[in-house]
Amino acid sequence: GAGGGEVVDVNDPAANVDFVRLLGQFMQRSKTKGKYFLCKFDQMIIQGMYLQDLPLSLRDRFTFCIAPVKLKDRMSMKFLYYYAKCHSE
């Protein structure tokens, strides 16, 4: 997986990257102060976990994880999954 300094093709759906772990590492290493902050990372992680079984490239997975979806709306989450699944096929 990514994190050990290896290069990953972000367009390759077969790349073995744990997206949720990668986001977590990014959050831990990001230092912000004052007016600056990382927003919506919790939502991105939840959406990443929801889509983790789909064969998406890192680029596509990131794109779907920043989609403006209400996590508590089951129908919205189902449509997100369905759209991502159709895109991955």
PyMOL Python script that loads the backbone (N, CA, C, O; Angstrom):
from pymol import cmd

cmd.read_pdbstr("""\
ATOM      1  N   GLY A   1       0.808  -1.193   0.000  1.00  0.00           N
ATOM      2  CA  GLY A   1       0.000   0.000   0.000  1.00  0.00           C
ATOM      3  C   GLY A   1       0.844   1.246   0.000  1.00  0.00           C
ATOM      4  O   GLY A   1       2.058   1.170   0.190  1.00  0.00           O
ATOM      5  N   ALA A   2       0.239   2.375  -0.206  1.00  0.00           N
ATOM      6  CA  ALA A   2       0.940   3.652  -0.221  1.00  0.00           C
ATOM      7  C   ALA A   2       1.325   4.041   1.195  1.00  0.00           C
ATOM      8  O   ALA A   2       0.674   3.640   2.160  1.00  0.00           O
ATOM      9  N   GLY A   3       2.368   4.809   1.309  1.00  0.00           N
ATOM     10  CA  GLY A   3       2.790   5.268   2.612  1.00  0.00           C
ATOM     11  C   GLY A   3       4.250   4.995   2.881  1.00  0.00           C
ATOM     12  O   GLY A   3       4.866   5.688   3.691  1.00  0.00           O
ATOM     13  N   GLY A   4       4.822   4.001   2.220  1.00  0.00           N
ATOM     14  CA  GLY A   4       6.210   3.656   2.431  1.00  0.00           C
ATOM     15  C   GLY A   4       7.135   4.313   1.431  1.00  0.00           C
ATOM     16  O   GLY A   4       8.288   3.903   1.298  1.00  0.00           O
ATOM     17  N   GLY A   5       6.658   5.324   0.726  1.00  0.00           N
ATOM     18  CA  GLY A   5       7.485   6.028  -0.215  1.00  0.00           C
ATOM     19  C   GLY A   5       7.395   5.508  -1.633  1.00  0.00           C
ATOM     20  O   GLY A   5       8.017   6.071  -2.534  1.00  0.00           O
ATOM     21  N   GLU A   6       6.635   4.446  -1.854  1.00  0.00           N
ATOM     22  CA  GLU A   6       6.504   3.927  -3.211  1.00  0.00           C
ATOM     23  C   GLU A   6       5.577   4.804  -4.046  1.00  0.00           C
ATOM     24  O   GLU A   6       4.745   5.532  -3.505  1.00  0.00           O
ATOM     25  N   VAL A   7       5.723   4.733  -5.342  1.00  0.00           N
ATOM     26  CA  VAL A   7       4.907   5.517  -6.262  1.00  0.00           C
ATOM     27  C   VAL A   7       3.712   4.677  -6.692  1.00  0.00           C
ATOM     28  O   VAL A   7       3.860   3.499  -7.020  1.00  0.00           O
ATOM     29  N   VAL A   8       2.533   5.283  -6.690  1.00  0.00           N
ATOM     30  CA  VAL A   8       1.301   4.598  -7.052  1.00  0.00           C
ATOM     31  C   VAL A   8       0.666   5.329  -8.221  1.00  0.00           C
ATOM     32  O   VAL A   8       0.580   6.557  -8.221  1.00  0.00           O
ATOM     33  N   ASP A   9       0.223   4.578  -9.212  1.00  0.00           N
ATOM     34  CA  ASP A   9      -0.500   5.174 -10.333  1.00  0.00           C
ATOM     35  C   ASP A   9      -1.917   5.475  -9.856  1.00  0.00           C
ATOM     36  O   ASP A   9      -2.695   4.558  -9.596  1.00  0.00           O
ATOM     37  N   VAL A  10      -2.253   6.761  -9.741  1.00  0.00           N
ATOM     38  CA  VAL A  10      -3.562   7.145  -9.208  1.00  0.00           C
ATOM     39  C   VAL A  10      -4.708   6.790 -10.148  1.00  0.00           C
ATOM     40  O   VAL A  10      -5.870   6.847  -9.745  1.00  0.00           O
ATOM     41  N   ASN A  11      -4.405   6.424 -11.393  1.00  0.00           N
ATOM     42  CA  ASN A  11      -5.444   6.061 -12.355  1.00  0.00           C
ATOM     43  C   ASN A  11      -5.666   4.565 -12.463  1.00  0.00           C
ATOM     44  O   ASN A  11      -6.539   4.131 -13.215  1.00  0.00           O
ATOM     45  N   ASP A  12      -4.902   3.765 -11.738  1.00  0.00           N
ATOM     46  CA  ASP A  12      -4.960   2.314 -11.841  1.00  0.00           C
ATOM     47  C   ASP A  12      -5.906   1.731 -10.791  1.00  0.00           C
ATOM     48  O   ASP A  12      -5.602   1.779  -9.599  1.00  0.00           O
ATOM     49  N   PRO A  13      -7.059   1.177 -11.219  1.00  0.00           N
ATOM     50  CA  PRO A  13      -7.988   0.582 -10.248  1.00  0.00           C
ATOM     51  C   PRO A  13      -7.394  -0.629  -9.527  1.00  0.00           C
ATOM     52  O   PRO A  13      -7.873  -1.004  -8.457  1.00  0.00           O
ATOM     53  N   ALA A  14      -6.360  -1.242 -10.100  1.00  0.00           N
ATOM     54  CA  ALA A  14      -5.749  -2.421  -9.486  1.00  0.00           C
ATOM     55  C   ALA A  14      -4.665  -2.052  -8.470  1.00  0.00           C
ATOM     56  O   ALA A  14      -4.123  -2.933  -7.802  1.00  0.00           O
ATOM     57  N   ALA A  15      -4.345  -0.765  -8.347  1.00  0.00           N
ATOM     58  CA  ALA A  15      -3.320  -0.346  -7.377  1.00  0.00           C
ATOM     59  C   ALA A  15      -3.799  -0.704  -5.974  1.00  0.00           C
ATOM     60  O   ALA A  15      -4.938  -0.416  -5.605  1.00  0.00           O
ATOM     61  N   ASN A  16      -2.939  -1.320  -5.211  1.00  0.00           N
ATOM     62  CA  ASN A  16      -3.301  -1.780  -3.873  1.00  0.00           C
ATOM     63  C   ASN A  16      -3.073  -0.648  -2.868  1.00  0.00           C
ATOM     64  O   ASN A  16      -2.023  -0.572  -2.230  1.00  0.00           O
ATOM     65  N   VAL A  17      -4.066   0.225  -2.739  1.00  0.00           N
ATOM     66  CA  VAL A  17      -3.961   1.380  -1.847  1.00  0.00           C
ATOM     67  C   VAL A  17      -5.138   1.366  -0.878  1.00  0.00           C
ATOM     68  O   VAL A  17      -6.295   1.320  -1.294  1.00  0.00           O
ATOM     69  N   ASP A  18      -4.835   1.405   0.404  1.00  0.00           N
ATOM     70  CA  ASP A  18      -5.879   1.510   1.424  1.00  0.00           C
ATOM     71  C   ASP A  18      -6.201   2.998   1.563  1.00  0.00           C
ATOM     72  O   ASP A  18      -5.516   3.733   2.274  1.00  0.00           O
ATOM     73  N   PHE A  19      -7.254   3.422   0.873  1.00  0.00           N
ATOM     74  CA  PHE A  19      -7.595   4.839   0.794  1.00  0.00           C
ATOM     75  C   PHE A  19      -7.881   5.437   2.167  1.00  0.00           C
ATOM     76  O   PHE A  19      -7.435   6.546   2.462  1.00  0.00           O
ATOM     77  N   VAL A  20      -8.611   4.724   3.001  1.00  0.00           N
ATOM     78  CA  VAL A  20      -8.966   5.238   4.327  1.00  0.00           C
ATOM     79  C   VAL A  20      -7.698   5.410   5.168  1.00  0.00           C
ATOM     80  O   VAL A  20      -7.554   6.407   5.876  1.00  0.00           O
ATOM     81  N   ARG A  21      -6.786   4.446   5.093  1.00  0.00           N
ATOM     82  CA  ARG A  21      -5.518   4.543   5.823  1.00  0.00           C
ATOM     83  C   ARG A  21      -4.690   5.716   5.293  1.00  0.00           C
ATOM     84  O   ARG A  21      -4.075   6.450   6.068  1.00  0.00           O
ATOM     85  N   LEU A  22      -4.678   5.884   3.990  1.00  0.00           N
ATOM     86  CA  LEU A  22      -3.946   6.981   3.369  1.00  0.00           C
ATOM     87  C   LEU A  22      -4.480   8.341   3.838  1.00  0.00           C
ATOM     88  O   LEU A  22      -3.701   9.246   4.138  1.00  0.00           O
ATOM     89  N   LEU A  23      -5.807   8.480   3.901  1.00  0.00           N
ATOM     90  CA  LEU A  23      -6.408   9.721   4.407  1.00  0.00           C
ATOM     91  C   LEU A  23      -6.024   9.961   5.860  1.00  0.00           C
ATOM     92  O   LEU A  23      -5.697  11.082   6.250  1.00  0.00           O
ATOM     93  N   GLY A  24      -6.066   8.895   6.656  1.00  0.00           N
ATOM     94  CA  GLY A  24      -5.690   9.014   8.064  1.00  0.00           C
ATOM     95  C   GLY A  24      -4.254   9.469   8.235  1.00  0.00           C
ATOM     96  O   GLY A  24      -3.965  10.314   9.083  1.00  0.00           O
ATOM     97  N   GLN A  25      -3.349   8.916   7.437  1.00  0.00           N
ATOM     98  CA  GLN A  25      -1.948   9.324   7.499  1.00  0.00           C
ATOM     99  C   GLN A  25      -1.790  10.784   7.085  1.00  0.00           C
ATOM    100  O   GLN A  25      -1.012  11.525   7.686  1.00  0.00           O
ATOM    101  N   PHE A  26      -2.528  11.191   6.062  1.00  0.00           N
ATOM    102  CA  PHE A  26      -2.468  12.579   5.634  1.00  0.00           C
ATOM    103  C   PHE A  26      -2.938  13.509   6.747  1.00  0.00           C
ATOM    104  O   PHE A  26      -2.318  14.541   7.003  1.00  0.00           O
ATOM    105  N   MET A  27      -4.036  13.143   7.407  1.00  0.00           N
ATOM    106  CA  MET A  27      -4.558  13.964   8.506  1.00  0.00           C
ATOM    107  C   MET A  27      -3.532  14.088   9.622  1.00  0.00           C
ATOM    108  O   MET A  27      -3.331  15.174  10.165  1.00  0.00           O
ATOM    109  N   GLN A  28      -2.880  12.979   9.968  1.00  0.00           N
ATOM    110  CA  GLN A  28      -1.901  12.994  11.055  1.00  0.00           C
ATOM    111  C   GLN A  28      -0.686  13.854  10.720  1.00  0.00           C
ATOM    112  O   GLN A  28      -0.128  14.517  11.594  1.00  0.00           O
ATOM    113  N   ARG A  29      -0.286  13.842   9.469  1.00  0.00           N
ATOM    114  CA  ARG A  29       0.924  14.572   9.063  1.00  0.00           C
ATOM    115  C   ARG A  29       0.658  16.032   8.710  1.00  0.00           C
ATOM    116  O   ARG A  29       1.591  16.826   8.589  1.00  0.00           O
ATOM    117  N   SER A  30      -0.594  16.378   8.548  1.00  0.00           N
ATOM    118  CA  SER A  30      -0.937  17.757   8.191  1.00  0.00           C
ATOM    119  C   SER A  30      -0.944  18.610   9.452  1.00  0.00           C
ATOM    120  O   SER A  30      -1.640  18.309  10.422  1.00  0.00           O
ATOM    121  N   LYS A  31      -0.184  19.644   9.419  1.00  0.00           N
ATOM    122  CA  LYS A  31      -0.119  20.566  10.556  1.00  0.00           C
ATOM    123  C   LYS A  31      -0.810  21.853  10.136  1.00  0.00           C
ATOM    124  O   LYS A  31      -0.425  22.487   9.154  1.00  0.00           O
ATOM    125  N   THR A  32      -1.822  22.227  10.882  1.00  0.00           N
ATOM    126  CA  THR A  32      -2.542  23.463  10.578  1.00  0.00           C
ATOM    127  C   THR A  32      -2.591  24.324  11.839  1.00  0.00           C
ATOM    128  O   THR A  32      -2.642  23.820  12.961  1.00  0.00           O
ATOM    129  N   LYS A  33      -2.575  25.617  11.621  1.00  0.00           N
ATOM    130  CA  LYS A  33      -2.608  26.555  12.752  1.00  0.00           C
ATOM    131  C   LYS A  33      -3.504  27.734  12.402  1.00  0.00           C
ATOM    132  O   LYS A  33      -3.732  28.046  11.234  1.00  0.00           O
ATOM    133  N   GLY A  34      -3.996  28.367  13.431  1.00  0.00           N
ATOM    134  CA  GLY A  34      -4.755  29.596  13.251  1.00  0.00           C
ATOM    135  C   GLY A  34      -6.035  29.410  12.471  1.00  0.00           C
ATOM    136  O   GLY A  34      -6.890  28.605  12.840  1.00  0.00           O
ATOM    137  N   LYS A  35      -6.161  30.157  11.391  1.00  0.00           N
ATOM    138  CA  LYS A  35      -7.391  30.167  10.590  1.00  0.00           C
ATOM    139  C   LYS A  35      -7.521  28.945   9.689  1.00  0.00           C
ATOM    140  O   LYS A  35      -8.583  28.728   9.107  1.00  0.00           O
ATOM    141  N   TYR A  36      -6.486  28.158   9.563  1.00  0.00           N
ATOM    142  CA  TYR A  36      -6.492  27.054   8.602  1.00  0.00           C
ATOM    143  C   TYR A  36      -6.865  25.743   9.281  1.00  0.00           C
ATOM    144  O   TYR A  36      -6.453  25.467  10.407  1.00  0.00           O
ATOM    145  N   PHE A  37      -7.652  24.943   8.572  1.00  0.00           N
ATOM    146  CA  PHE A  37      -8.067  23.659   9.114  1.00  0.00           C
ATOM    147  C   PHE A  37      -8.441  22.724   7.972  1.00  0.00           C
ATOM    148  O   PHE A  37      -8.723  23.163   6.857  1.00  0.00           O
ATOM    149  N   LEU A  38      -8.438  21.448   8.265  1.00  0.00           N
ATOM    150  CA  LEU A  38      -8.864  20.431   7.302  1.00  0.00           C
ATOM    151  C   LEU A  38     -10.335  20.160   7.553  1.00  0.00           C
ATOM    152  O   LEU A  38     -10.731  19.833   8.671  1.00  0.00           O
ATOM    153  N   CYS A  39     -11.139  20.296   6.518  1.00  0.00           N
ATOM    154  CA  CYS A  39     -12.574  20.123   6.725  1.00  0.00           C
ATOM    155  C   CYS A  39     -13.086  18.865   6.029  1.00  0.00           C
ATOM    156  O   CYS A  39     -12.518  18.405   5.039  1.00  0.00           O
ATOM    157  N   LYS A  40     -14.153  18.331   6.565  1.00  0.00           N
ATOM    158  CA  LYS A  40     -14.874  17.199   6.000  1.00  0.00           C
ATOM    159  C   LYS A  40     -14.047  15.916   5.884  1.00  0.00           C
ATOM    160  O   LYS A  40     -14.396  15.031   5.103  1.00  0.00           O
ATOM    161  N   PHE A  41     -12.969  15.803   6.640  1.00  0.00           N
ATOM    162  CA  PHE A  41     -12.179  14.575   6.566  1.00  0.00           C
ATOM    163  C   PHE A  41     -12.936  13.390   7.138  1.00  0.00           C
ATOM    164  O   PHE A  41     -12.835  12.284   6.607  1.00  0.00           O
ATOM    165  N   ASP A  42     -13.689  13.598   8.205  1.00  0.00           N
ATOM    166  CA  ASP A  42     -14.477  12.500   8.781  1.00  0.00           C
ATOM    167  C   ASP A  42     -15.459  11.965   7.747  1.00  0.00           C
ATOM    168  O   ASP A  42     -15.628  10.752   7.616  1.00  0.00           O
ATOM    169  N   GLN A  43     -16.104  12.866   7.016  1.00  0.00           N
ATOM    170  CA  GLN A  43     -17.059  12.444   5.986  1.00  0.00           C
ATOM    171  C   GLN A  43     -16.334  11.682   4.875  1.00  0.00           C
ATOM    172  O   GLN A  43     -16.840  10.673   4.384  1.00  0.00           O
ATOM    173  N   MET A  44     -15.162  12.157   4.483  1.00  0.00           N
ATOM    174  CA  MET A  44     -14.402  11.475   3.432  1.00  0.00           C
ATOM    175  C   MET A  44     -14.031  10.058   3.862  1.00  0.00           C
ATOM    176  O   MET A  44     -14.093   9.126   3.060  1.00  0.00           O
ATOM    177  N   ILE A  45     -13.651   9.900   5.109  1.00  0.00           N
ATOM    178  CA  ILE A  45     -13.275   8.578   5.611  1.00  0.00           C
ATOM    179  C   ILE A  45     -14.486   7.653   5.619  1.00  0.00           C
ATOM    180  O   ILE A  45     -14.374   6.490   5.232  1.00  0.00           O
ATOM    181  N   ILE A  46     -15.634   8.149   6.050  1.00  0.00           N
ATOM    182  CA  ILE A  46     -16.846   7.320   6.069  1.00  0.00           C
ATOM    183  C   ILE A  46     -17.233   6.911   4.654  1.00  0.00           C
ATOM    184  O   ILE A  46     -17.551   5.747   4.410  1.00  0.00           O
ATOM    185  N   GLN A  47     -17.210   7.860   3.718  1.00  0.00           N
ATOM    186  CA  GLN A  47     -17.535   7.535   2.327  1.00  0.00           C
ATOM    187  C   GLN A  47     -16.499   6.580   1.749  1.00  0.00           C
ATOM    188  O   GLN A  47     -16.846   5.699   0.962  1.00  0.00           O
ATOM    189  N   GLY A  48     -15.235   6.740   2.126  1.00  0.00           N
ATOM    190  CA  GLY A  48     -14.193   5.828   1.669  1.00  0.00           C
ATOM    191  C   GLY A  48     -14.420   4.414   2.155  1.00  0.00           C
ATOM    192  O   GLY A  48     -14.218   3.458   1.407  1.00  0.00           O
ATOM    193  N   MET A  49     -14.840   4.271   3.408  1.00  0.00           N
ATOM    194  CA  MET A  49     -15.139   2.946   3.946  1.00  0.00           C
ATOM    195  C   MET A  49     -16.348   2.344   3.237  1.00  0.00           C
ATOM    196  O   MET A  49     -16.382   1.142   2.973  1.00  0.00           O
ATOM    197  N   TYR A  50     -17.321   3.164   2.935  1.00  0.00           N
ATOM    198  CA  TYR A  50     -18.543   2.716   2.268  1.00  0.00           C
ATOM    199  C   TYR A  50     -18.259   2.192   0.865  1.00  0.00           C
ATOM    200  O   TYR A  50     -18.936   1.279   0.391  1.00  0.00           O
ATOM    201  N   LEU A  51     -17.260   2.768   0.201  1.00  0.00           N
ATOM    202  CA  LEU A  51     -16.942   2.402  -1.183  1.00  0.00           C
ATOM    203  C   LEU A  51     -15.730   1.488  -1.303  1.00  0.00           C
ATOM    204  O   LEU A  51     -15.286   1.198  -2.414  1.00  0.00           O
ATOM    205  N   GLN A  52     -15.190   1.033  -0.188  1.00  0.00           N
ATOM    206  CA  GLN A  52     -13.907   0.336  -0.216  1.00  0.00           C
ATOM    207  C   GLN A  52     -13.903  -0.966  -1.010  1.00  0.00           C
ATOM    208  O   GLN A  52     -12.841  -1.384  -1.470  1.00  0.00           O
ATOM    209  N   ASP A  53     -15.029  -1.612  -1.187  1.00  0.00           N
ATOM    210  CA  ASP A  53     -15.026  -2.879  -1.920  1.00  0.00           C
ATOM    211  C   ASP A  53     -15.095  -2.703  -3.440  1.00  0.00           C
ATOM    212  O   ASP A  53     -15.018  -3.684  -4.179  1.00  0.00           O
ATOM    213  N   LEU A  54     -15.239  -1.471  -3.906  1.00  0.00           N
ATOM    214  CA  LEU A  54     -15.320  -1.220  -5.348  1.00  0.00           C
ATOM    215  C   LEU A  54     -13.928  -1.056  -5.952  1.00  0.00           C
ATOM    216  O   LEU A  54     -13.058  -0.443  -5.333  1.00  0.00           O
ATOM    217  N   PRO A  55     -13.705  -1.595  -7.151  1.00  0.00           N
ATOM    218  CA  PRO A  55     -12.401  -1.474  -7.805  1.00  0.00           C
ATOM    219  C   PRO A  55     -12.236  -0.111  -8.485  1.00  0.00           C
ATOM    220  O   PRO A  55     -12.331  -0.001  -9.707  1.00  0.00           O
ATOM    221  N   LEU A  56     -11.993   0.907  -7.689  1.00  0.00           N
ATOM    222  CA  LEU A  56     -11.832   2.273  -8.193  1.00  0.00           C
ATOM    223  C   LEU A  56     -10.365   2.682  -8.135  1.00  0.00           C
ATOM    224  O   LEU A  56      -9.624   2.233  -7.260  1.00  0.00           O
ATOM    225  N   SER A  57      -9.954   3.527  -9.060  1.00  0.00           N
ATOM    226  CA  SER A  57      -8.609   4.090  -8.984  1.00  0.00           C
ATOM    227  C   SER A  57      -8.570   5.051  -7.800  1.00  0.00           C
ATOM    228  O   SER A  57      -9.611   5.481  -7.302  1.00  0.00           O
ATOM    229  N   LEU A  58      -7.376   5.379  -7.363  1.00  0.00           N
ATOM    230  CA  LEU A  58      -7.227   6.327  -6.254  1.00  0.00           C
ATOM    231  C   LEU A  58      -7.853   7.667  -6.617  1.00  0.00           C
ATOM    232  O   LEU A  58      -8.507   8.300  -5.787  1.00  0.00           O
ATOM    233  N   ARG A  59      -7.653   8.092  -7.848  1.00  0.00           N
ATOM    234  CA  ARG A  59      -8.241   9.359  -8.313  1.00  0.00           C
ATOM    235  C   ARG A  59      -9.769   9.312  -8.255  1.00  0.00           C
ATOM    236  O   ARG A  59     -10.398  10.241  -7.749  1.00  0.00           O
ATOM    237  N   ASP A  60     -10.366   8.239  -8.769  1.00  0.00           N
ATOM    238  CA  ASP A  60     -11.833   8.124  -8.753  1.00  0.00           C
ATOM    239  C   ASP A  60     -12.367   7.986  -7.333  1.00  0.00           C
ATOM    240  O   ASP A  60     -13.394   8.575  -6.994  1.00  0.00           O
ATOM    241  N   ARG A  61     -11.678   7.215  -6.505  1.00  0.00           N
ATOM    242  CA  ARG A  61     -12.119   7.026  -5.120  1.00  0.00           C
ATOM    243  C   ARG A  61     -12.146   8.373  -4.393  1.00  0.00           C
ATOM    244  O   ARG A  61     -13.099   8.680  -3.678  1.00  0.00           O
ATOM    245  N   PHE A  62     -11.096   9.170  -4.582  1.00  0.00           N
ATOM    246  CA  PHE A  62     -11.046  10.488  -3.960  1.00  0.00           C
ATOM    247  C   PHE A  62     -12.209  11.350  -4.450  1.00  0.00           C
ATOM    248  O   PHE A  62     -12.865  12.032  -3.662  1.00  0.00           O
ATOM    249  N   THR A  63     -12.456  11.310  -5.762  1.00  0.00           N
ATOM    250  CA  THR A  63     -13.547  12.110  -6.333  1.00  0.00           C
ATOM    251  C   THR A  63     -14.892  11.719  -5.721  1.00  0.00           C
ATOM    252  O   THR A  63     -15.683  12.592  -5.363  1.00  0.00           O
ATOM    253  N   PHE A  64     -15.157  10.423  -5.598  1.00  0.00           N
ATOM    254  CA  PHE A  64     -16.422   9.990  -5.004  1.00  0.00           C
ATOM    255  C   PHE A  64     -16.490  10.330  -3.515  1.00  0.00           C
ATOM    256  O   PHE A  64     -17.574  10.570  -2.983  1.00  0.00           O
ATOM    257  N   CYS A  65     -15.352  10.352  -2.850  1.00  0.00           N
ATOM    258  CA  CYS A  65     -15.346  10.642  -1.414  1.00  0.00           C
ATOM    259  C   CYS A  65     -15.502  12.117  -1.097  1.00  0.00           C
ATOM    260  O   CYS A  65     -15.748  12.470   0.056  1.00  0.00           O
ATOM    261  N   ILE A  66     -15.368  12.981  -2.077  1.00  0.00           N
ATOM    262  CA  ILE A  66     -15.626  14.404  -1.829  1.00  0.00           C
ATOM    263  C   ILE A  66     -16.987  14.815  -2.379  1.00  0.00           C
ATOM    264  O   ILE A  66     -17.335  15.996  -2.378  1.00  0.00           O
ATOM    265  N   ALA A  67     -17.748  13.838  -2.846  1.00  0.00           N
ATOM    266  CA  ALA A  67     -19.100  14.132  -3.347  1.00  0.00           C
ATOM    267  C   ALA A  67     -19.956  14.668  -2.206  1.00  0.00           C
ATOM    268  O   ALA A  67     -19.891  14.154  -1.090  1.00  0.00           O
ATOM    269  N   PRO A  68     -20.758  15.694  -2.477  1.00  0.00           N
ATOM    270  CA  PRO A  68     -21.608  16.270  -1.424  1.00  0.00           C
ATOM    271  C   PRO A  68     -22.829  15.392  -1.151  1.00  0.00           C
ATOM    272  O   PRO A  68     -23.900  15.596  -1.723  1.00  0.00           O
ATOM    273  N   VAL A  69     -22.646  14.426  -0.276  1.00  0.00           N
ATOM    274  CA  VAL A  69     -23.699  13.464   0.058  1.00  0.00           C
ATOM    275  C   VAL A  69     -23.976  13.552   1.557  1.00  0.00           C
ATOM    276  O   VAL A  69     -23.050  13.639   2.364  1.00  0.00           O
ATOM    277  N   LYS A  70     -25.246  13.528   1.918  1.00  0.00           N
ATOM    278  CA  LYS A  70     -25.613  13.504   3.335  1.00  0.00           C
ATOM    279  C   LYS A  70     -25.459  12.071   3.834  1.00  0.00           C
ATOM    280  O   LYS A  70     -26.150  11.167   3.363  1.00  0.00           O
ATOM    281  N   LEU A  71     -24.561  11.868   4.779  1.00  0.00           N
ATOM    282  CA  LEU A  71     -24.268  10.532   5.273  1.00  0.00           C
ATOM    283  C   LEU A  71     -25.468   9.868   5.933  1.00  0.00           C
ATOM    284  O   LEU A  71     -25.594   8.644   5.891  1.00  0.00           O
ATOM    285  N   LYS A  72     -26.338  10.645   6.534  1.00  0.00           N
ATOM    286  CA  LYS A  72     -27.502  10.089   7.230  1.00  0.00           C
ATOM    287  C   LYS A  72     -28.656   9.780   6.291  1.00  0.00           C
ATOM    288  O   LYS A  72     -29.640   9.164   6.701  1.00  0.00           O
ATOM    289  N   ASP A  73     -28.550  10.196   5.050  1.00  0.00           N
ATOM    290  CA  ASP A  73     -29.598   9.939   4.061  1.00  0.00           C
ATOM    291  C   ASP A  73     -29.262   8.639   3.335  1.00  0.00           C
ATOM    292  O   ASP A  73     -28.405   8.613   2.451  1.00  0.00           O
ATOM    293  N   ARG A  74     -29.939   7.574   3.714  1.00  0.00           N
ATOM    294  CA  ARG A  74     -29.643   6.241   3.170  1.00  0.00           C
ATOM    295  C   ARG A  74     -29.790   6.186   1.654  1.00  0.00           C
ATOM    296  O   ARG A  74     -29.009   5.514   0.980  1.00  0.00           O
ATOM    297  N   MET A  75     -30.775   6.878   1.117  1.00  0.00           N
ATOM    298  CA  MET A  75     -30.999   6.864  -0.323  1.00  0.00           C
ATOM    299  C   MET A  75     -29.836   7.549  -1.055  1.00  0.00           C
ATOM    300  O   MET A  75     -29.375   7.065  -2.089  1.00  0.00           O
ATOM    301  N   SER A  76     -29.376   8.661  -0.519  1.00  0.00           N
ATOM    302  CA  SER A  76     -28.237   9.357  -1.120  1.00  0.00           C
ATOM    303  C   SER A  76     -26.996   8.467  -1.113  1.00  0.00           C
ATOM    304  O   SER A  76     -26.260   8.420  -2.098  1.00  0.00           O
ATOM    305  N   MET A  77     -26.764   7.767  -0.012  1.00  0.00           N
ATOM    306  CA  MET A  77     -25.607   6.883   0.081  1.00  0.00           C
ATOM    307  C   MET A  77     -25.734   5.704  -0.888  1.00  0.00           C
ATOM    308  O   MET A  77     -24.745   5.274  -1.482  1.00  0.00           O
ATOM    309  N   LYS A  78     -26.953   5.186  -1.045  1.00  0.00           N
ATOM    310  CA  LYS A  78     -27.158   4.087  -2.000  1.00  0.00           C
ATOM    311  C   LYS A  78     -26.887   4.558  -3.424  1.00  0.00           C
ATOM    312  O   LYS A  78     -26.274   3.837  -4.211  1.00  0.00           O
ATOM    313  N   PHE A  79     -27.341   5.770  -3.758  1.00  0.00           N
ATOM    314  CA  PHE A  79     -27.092   6.299  -5.100  1.00  0.00           C
ATOM    315  C   PHE A  79     -25.606   6.561  -5.316  1.00  0.00           C
ATOM    316  O   PHE A  79     -25.092   6.321  -6.409  1.00  0.00           O
ATOM    317  N   LEU A  80     -24.920   7.044  -4.308  1.00  0.00           N
ATOM    318  CA  LEU A  80     -23.471   7.240  -4.409  1.00  0.00           C
ATOM    319  C   LEU A  80     -22.790   5.903  -4.719  1.00  0.00           C
ATOM    320  O   LEU A  80     -21.952   5.816  -5.616  1.00  0.00           O
ATOM    321  N   TYR A  81     -23.160   4.873  -3.971  1.00  0.00           N
ATOM    322  CA  TYR A  81     -22.568   3.549  -4.174  1.00  0.00           C
ATOM    323  C   TYR A  81     -22.900   3.025  -5.564  1.00  0.00           C
ATOM    324  O   TYR A  81     -22.024   2.517  -6.263  1.00  0.00           O
ATOM    325  N   TYR A  82     -24.153   3.145  -5.964  1.00  0.00           N
ATOM    326  CA  TYR A  82     -24.582   2.651  -7.272  1.00  0.00           C
ATOM    327  C   TYR A  82     -23.836   3.374  -8.397  1.00  0.00           C
ATOM    328  O   TYR A  82     -23.378   2.741  -9.348  1.00  0.00           O
ATOM    329  N   TYR A  83     -23.716   4.677  -8.287  1.00  0.00           N
ATOM    330  CA  TYR A  83     -23.024   5.458  -9.318  1.00  0.00           C
ATOM    331  C   TYR A  83     -21.543   5.074  -9.387  1.00  0.00           C
ATOM    332  O   TYR A  83     -20.983   4.902 -10.469  1.00  0.00           O
ATOM    333  N   ALA A  84     -20.917   4.942  -8.202  1.00  0.00           N
ATOM    334  CA  ALA A  84     -19.505   4.552  -8.156  1.00  0.00           C
ATOM    335  C   ALA A  84     -19.313   3.140  -8.706  1.00  0.00           C
ATOM    336  O   ALA A  84     -18.328   2.864  -9.390  1.00  0.00           O
ATOM    337  N   LYS A  85     -20.255   2.253  -8.406  1.00  0.00           N
ATOM    338  CA  LYS A  85     -20.168   0.875  -8.920  1.00  0.00           C
ATOM    339  C   LYS A  85     -20.287   0.863 -10.443  1.00  0.00           C
ATOM    340  O   LYS A  85     -19.514   0.186 -11.120  1.00  0.00           O
ATOM    341  N   CYS A  86     -21.245   1.604 -10.980  1.00  0.00           N
ATOM    342  CA  CYS A  86     -21.405   1.677 -12.436  1.00  0.00           C
ATOM    343  C   CYS A  86     -20.161   2.273 -13.084  1.00  0.00           C
ATOM    344  O   CYS A  86     -19.749   1.837 -14.159  1.00  0.00           O
ATOM    345  N   HIS A  87     -19.569   3.258 -12.441  1.00  0.00           N
ATOM    346  CA  HIS A  87     -18.360   3.885 -12.971  1.00  0.00           C
ATOM    347  C   HIS A  87     -17.183   2.909 -12.958  1.00  0.00           C
ATOM    348  O   HIS A  87     -16.322   2.964 -13.837  1.00  0.00           O
ATOM    349  N   SER A  88     -17.142   2.021 -11.970  1.00  0.00           N
ATOM    350  CA  SER A  88     -16.013   1.101 -11.834  1.00  0.00           C
ATOM    351  C   SER A  88     -16.081  -0.067 -12.816  1.00  0.00           C
ATOM    352  O   SER A  88     -15.082  -0.759 -13.014  1.00  0.00           O
ATOM    353  N   GLU A  89     -17.223  -0.296 -13.425  1.00  0.00           N
ATOM    354  CA  GLU A  89     -17.388  -1.451 -14.317  1.00  0.00           C
ATOM    355  C   GLU A  89     -16.971  -1.143 -15.742  1.00  0.00           C
ATOM    356  O   GLU A  89     -17.050  -2.012 -16.610  1.00  0.00           O
TER     357      GLU A  89
END
""", "prot")
cmd.dss("prot")
cmd.show_as("cartoon", "prot")
cmd.util.cbc("prot")
cmd.orient("prot")
